[in-house]
């Protein structure tokens, strides 16, 4: 049961985690971009 749950978590959490990292990266780049163009 635990093995199955671990597999399930790895399968579904990895893409979500990568998506979150990607979104944070985009936000940071966007803020940096705005900062560069307003200064």
C-alpha positions as YAML, in Angstrom:
chain: A
units: angstrom
residues:
- id: 1
  name: UNK
  ca: [0.00, 0.00, 0.00]
- id: 2
  name: UNK
  ca: [2.75, 2.45, 0.94]
- id: 3
  name: UNK
  ca: [4.73, 1.52, -2.16]
- id: 4
  name: UNK
  ca: [1.72, 2.26, -4.32]
- id: 5
  name: UNK
  ca: [1.15, 5.57, -2.54]
- id: 6
  name: UNK
  ca: [4.80, 6.56, -3.00]
- id: 7
  name: UNK
  ca: [4.62, 5.81, -6.71]
- id: 8
  name: UNK
  ca: [1.43, 7.85, -6.97]
- id: 9
  name: UNK
  ca: [2.96, 10.78, -5.07]
- id: 10
  name: UNK
  ca: [6.13, 10.76, -7.15]
- id: 11
  name: UNK
  ca: [4.12, 10.60, -10.36]
- id: 12
  name: UNK
  ca: [1.83, 13.51, -9.44]
- id: 13
  name: UNK
  ca: [4.01, 15.69, -7.22]
- id: 14
  name: UNK
  ca: [7.02, 15.88, -9.52]
- id: 15
  name: UNK
  ca: [5.16, 17.63, -12.40]
- id: 16
  name: UNK
  ca: [3.38, 19.93, -9.95]
- id: 17
  name: UNK
  ca: [6.67, 20.76, -8.23]
- id: 18
  name: UNK
  ca: [8.35, 21.47, -11.59]
- id: 19
  name: UNK
  ca: [5.39, 23.63, -12.59]
- id: 20
  name: UNK
  ca: [5.70, 25.63, -9.35]
- id: 21
  name: UNK
  ca: [9.43, 26.13, -9.88]
- id: 22
  name: UNK
  ca: [8.73, 27.24, -13.46]
- id: 23
  name: UNK
  ca: [6.07, 29.71, -12.27]
- id: 24
  name: UNK
  ca: [8.36, 31.18, -9.62]
- id: 25
  name: UNK
  ca: [11.10, 31.54, -12.21]
- id: 26
  name: UNK
  ca: [8.73, 33.35, -14.59]
- id: 27
  name: UNK
  ca: [7.57, 35.67, -11.79]
- id: 28
  name: UNK
  ca: [11.15, 36.53, -10.85]
- id: 29
  name: UNK
  ca: [12.06, 37.18, -14.48]
- id: 30
  name: UNK
  ca: [8.95, 39.32, -14.93]
- id: 31
  name: UNK
  ca: [9.75, 41.42, -11.85]
- id: 32
  name: UNK
  ca: [13.37, 41.81, -12.98]
- id: 33
  name: UNK
  ca: [12.19, 42.80, -16.46]
- id: 34
  name: UNK
  ca: [9.78, 45.43, -15.08]
- id: 35
  name: UNK
  ca: [12.44, 46.73, -12.71]
- id: 36
  name: UNK
  ca: [14.99, 47.12, -15.52]
- id: 37
  name: UNK
  ca: [12.53, 49.00, -17.71]
- id: 38
  name: UNK
  ca: [11.22, 51.35, -15.00]
- id: 39
  name: UNK
  ca: [14.69, 52.36, -13.74]
...
